[in-house]
Amino acid sequence: MLNLRPRSSEIVRCLAPRRGLRYLLNPGSIGQPRDGDPRAGFAIADLEHNVVEFWRVPYDIPAVQSRMRAARLPEALGAAA
C-alpha cells in the first residue's frame, strides 16, 4: 500500500502510475477525517499526462458547521474535528 497523503507542510503529493499495474485510489474526503488531518482531501487524475495528484487544502470548518446547523442536518455530522 502506498501512502501518498500530503504531509502537514504540503498541499499536494503526486503519483506517476506505471503501465500494466492497476490502482485503487482513495484520496480522502471532506469532513470527519479518519487520519486526523482536518483539511479537505481530493485527487486529480490526469491520465493523458500519467500523473495523479493527491491534494489537501484548508477550508472554513466553522462556516460549514454553521450551514449544516442551518440546514438542520444531524448534529453529529457537524462535530468539530
Secondary structure as a PSIPRED ss2 file (coil, helix, strand):
# PSIPRED VFORMAT (PSIPRED V4.0)

   1 M C   1.000  0.000  0.000
   2 L C   1.000  0.000  0.000
   3 N C   1.000  0.000  0.000
   4 L C   1.000  0.000  0.000
   5 R C   1.000  0.000  0.000
   6 P C   1.000  0.000  0.000
   7 R C   1.000  0.000  0.000
   8 S C   1.000  0.000  0.000
   9 S C   1.000  0.000  0.000
  10 E C   1.000  0.000  0.000
  11 I C   1.000  0.000  0.000
  12 V E   0.000  0.000  1.000
  13 R E   0.000  0.000  1.000
  14 C E   0.000  0.000  1.000
  15 L E   0.000  0.000  1.000
  16 A C   1.000  0.000  0.000
  17 P C   1.000  0.000  0.000
  18 R C   1.000  0.000  0.000
  19 R C   1.000  0.000  0.000
  20 G C   1.000  0.000  0.000
  21 L C   1.000  0.000  0.000
  22 R C   1.000  0.000  0.000
  23 Y C   1.000  0.000  0.000
  24 L C   1.000  0.000  0.000
  25 L C   1.000  0.000  0.000
  26 N C   1.000  0.000  0.000
  27 P C   1.000  0.000  0.000
  28 G C   1.000  0.000  0.000
  29 S C   1.000  0.000  0.000
  30 I C   1.000  0.000  0.000
  31 G C   1.000  0.000  0.000
  32 Q C   1.000  0.000  0.000
  33 P C   1.000  0.000  0.000
  34 R C   1.000  0.000  0.000
  35 D C   1.000  0.000  0.000
  36 G C   1.000  0.000  0.000
  37 D C   1.000  0.000  0.000
  38 P C   1.000  0.000  0.000
  39 R C   1.000  0.000  0.000
  40 A E   0.000  0.000  1.000
  41 G E   0.000  0.000  1.000
  42 F E   0.000  0.000  1.000
  43 A E   0.000  0.000  1.000
  44 I E   0.000  0.000  1.000
  45 A E   0.000  0.000  1.000
  46 D E   0.000  0.000  1.000
  47 L C   1.000  0.000  0.000
  48 E C   1.000  0.000  0.000
  49 H C   1.000  0.000  0.000
  50 N C   1.000  0.000  0.000
  51 V E   0.000  0.000  1.000
  52 V E   0.000  0.000  1.000
  53 E E   0.000  0.000  1.000
  54 F E   0.000  0.000  1.000
  55 W E   0.000  0.000  1.000
  56 R E   0.000  0.000  1.000
  57 V E   0.000  0.000  1.000
  58 P C   1.000  0.000  0.000
  59 Y C   1.000  0.000  0.000
  60 D C   1.000  0.000  0.000
  61 I H   0.000  1.000  0.000
  62 P H   0.000  1.000  0.000
  63 A H   0.000  1.000  0.000
  64 V H   0.000  1.000  0.000
  65 Q H   0.000  1.000  0.000
  66 S H   0.000  1.000  0.000
  67 R H   0.000  1.000  0.000
  68 M H   0.000  1.000  0.000
  69 R H   0.000  1.000  0.000
  70 A H   0.000  1.000  0.000
  71 A C   1.000  0.000  0.000
  72 R C   1.000  0.000  0.000
  73 L C   1.000  0.000  0.000
  74 P C   1.000  0.000  0.000
  75 E H   0.000  1.000  0.000
  76 A H   0.000  1.000  0.000
  77 L H   0.000  1.000  0.000
  78 G H   0.000  1.000  0.000
  79 A C   1.000  0.000  0.000
  80 A C   1.000  0.000  0.000
  81 A C   1.000  0.000  0.000
